[in-house]
Amino acid sequence: MVAEDVDFMWRLKKLGRKPEKCVFYCGDGRVDDPVTEEERRQIDAVARLLPGVLGDDESSRDESFSHGLLEYPQWTRPAEFRGLKVPDVLVSGNHAEIEKWRREQSQSRTKEQRPDLLG
């Protein structure tokens, strides 16, 4: 599976179509051939698109590439970790402002890391 296949899987999902089978080919086919980190990432990226893998089909709604942009940063507890603090907007309870922050972060990350996706 190559990057174009992942894009193809996203397009299928957006159309509401679900693949019945998915075959992953890693390495040159030898039994002792280890799976590389890149192959693991591709398997993860595609497997997340298959029904039931995440438990809730809505879980992948805002992931990278779901809207043509990279995903916004994720935060969890504790509220401060290794000098990084959860942005105040995320704990404000203002859902409109949280959505706005996520959109801005997603656009900013895409511009910095993958400007090719914007043009």
C-alpha positions as a Python dict, from the first residue, in 0.01 Angstrom:
ca = {
    (1, 'M'): (0, 0, 0),
    (2, 'V'): (138, 340, -95),
    (3, 'A'): (39, 697, -14),
    (4, 'E'): (-192, 710, -315),
    (5, 'D'): (-382, 411, -172),
    (6, 'V'): (-439, 596, 155),
    (7, 'D'): (-578, 892, -42),
    (8, 'F'): (-799, 648, -235),
    (9, 'M'): (-930, 503, 92),
    (10, 'W'): (-1018, 855, 216),
    (11, 'R'): (-1207, 925, -106),
    (12, 'L'): (-1399, 598, -68),
    (13, 'K'): (-1490, 687, 289),
    (14, 'K'): (-1612, 1034, 188),
    (15, 'L'): (-1835, 870, -72),
    (16, 'G'): (-1979, 642, 195),
    (17, 'R'): (-1828, 329, 44),
    (18, 'K'): (-1666, 68, 262),
    (19, 'P'): (-1404, -173, 132),
    (20, 'E'): (-1479, -535, 213),
    (21, 'K'): (-1116, -648, 217),
    (22, 'C'): (-780, -483, 250),
    (23, 'V'): (-448, -655, 178),
    (24, 'F'): (-125, -515, 320),
    (25, 'Y'): (199, -614, 157),
    (26, 'C'): (511, -532, 355),
    (27, 'G'): (873, -591, 264),
    (28, 'D'): (970, -842, -2),
    (29, 'G'): (748, -1123, 126),
    (30, 'R'): (999, -1318, 334),
    (31, 'V'): (861, -1458, 658),
    (32, 'D'): (1144, -1304, 862),
    (33, 'D'): (1108, -962, 696),
    (34, 'P'): (1031, -705, 970),
    (35, 'V'): (766, -440, 915),
    (36, 'T'): (923, -95, 891),
    (37, 'E'): (798, 211, 1079),
    (38, 'E'): (670, 360, 751),
    (39, 'E'): (475, 42, 678),
    (40, 'R'): (327, 51, 1028),
    (41, 'R'): (213, 408, 972),
    (42, 'Q'): (48, 316, 643),
    (43, 'I'): (-128, 19, 799),
    (44, 'D'): (-251, 238, 1085),
    (45, 'A'): (-366, 514, 848),
    (46, 'V'): (-572, 277, 636),
    (47, 'A'): (-697, 52, 916),
    (48, 'R'): (-846, 357, 1091),
    (49, 'L'): (-1071, 404, 788),
    (50, 'L'): (-1222, 56, 813),
    (51, 'P'): (-1555, 28, 996),
    (52, 'G'): (-1528, -86, 1357),
    (53, 'V'): (-1152, -39, 1394),
    (54, 'L'): (-1186, 272, 1612),
    (55, 'G'): (-1507, 162, 1781),
    (56, 'D'): (-1686, 484, 1682),
    (57, 'D'): (-1692, 587, 1315),
    (58, 'E'): (-1699, 954, 1421),
    (59, 'S'): (-1358, 918, 1587),
    (60, 'S'): (-1173, 979, 1260),
    (61, 'R'): (-1386, 1280, 1160),
    (62, 'D'): (-1119, 1542, 1237),
    (63, 'E'): (-800, 1349, 1173),
    (64, 'S'): (-526, 1469, 941),
    (65, 'F'): (-637, 1479, 577),
    (66, 'S'): (-1005, 1432, 663),
    (67, 'H'): (-1059, 1793, 551),
    (68, 'G'): (-748, 1831, 337),
    (69, 'L'): (-552, 1972, 632),
    (70, 'L'): (-329, 1832, 903),
    (71, 'E'): (-494, 1770, 1236),
    (72, 'Y'): (-486, 2027, 1515),
    (73, 'P'): (-270, 1958, 1826),
    (74, 'Q'): (-410, 1717, 2083),
    (75, 'W'): (-402, 1786, 2457),
    (76, 'T'): (-477, 1570, 2759),
    (77, 'R'): (-419, 1564, 3133),
    (78, 'P'): (-235, 1685, 3327),
    (79, 'A'): (-310, 2044, 3233),
    (80, 'E'): (64, 2115, 3239),
    (81, 'F'): (332, 1865, 3140),
    (82, 'R'): (703, 1924, 3088),
    (83, 'G'): (649, 2297, 3068),
    (84, 'L'): (367, 2272, 2813),
    (85, 'K'): (32, 2407, 2926),
    (86, 'V'): (-306, 2332, 2772),
    (87, 'P'): (-422, 2649, 2590),
    (88, 'D'): (-681, 2840, 2794),
    (89, 'V'): (-934, 2828, 2509),
    (90, 'L'): (-949, 2447, 2532),
    (91, 'V'): (-1059, 2456, 2895),
    (92, 'S'): (-1288, 2758, 2854),
    (93, 'G'): (-1600, 2557, 2770),
    (94, 'N'): (-1670, 2789, 2473),
    (95, 'H'): (-1725, 2534, 2195),
    (96, 'A'): (-1734, 2792, 1917),
    (97, 'E'): (-1397, 2933, 2026),
    (98, 'I'): (-1254, 2582, 2063),
    (99, 'E'): (-1364, 2496, 1708),
    (100, 'K'): (-1215, 2824, 1580),
    (101, 'W'): (-884, 2749, 1760),
    (102, 'R'): (-873, 2397, 1615),
    (103, 'R'): (-938, 2525, 1263),
    (104, 'E'): (-667, 2792, 1295),
    (105, 'Q'): (-418, 2541, 1436),
    (106, 'S'): (-496, 2295, 1159),
    (107, 'Q'): (-443, 2560, 891),
    (108, 'S'): (-122, 2683, 1057),
    (109, 'R'): (25, 2333, 1092),
    (110, 'T'): (-59, 2252, 732),
    (111, 'K'): (101, 2575, 608),
    (112, 'E'): (420, 2504, 809),
    (113, 'Q'): (453, 2128, 754),
    (114, 'R'): (266, 2048, 431),
    (115, 'P'): (213, 2365, 223),
    (116, 'D'): (167, 2142, -83),
    (117, 'L'): (-177, 2050, 53),
    (118, 'L'): (-294, 2412, 40),
    (119, 'G'): (-220, 2486, -323),
}
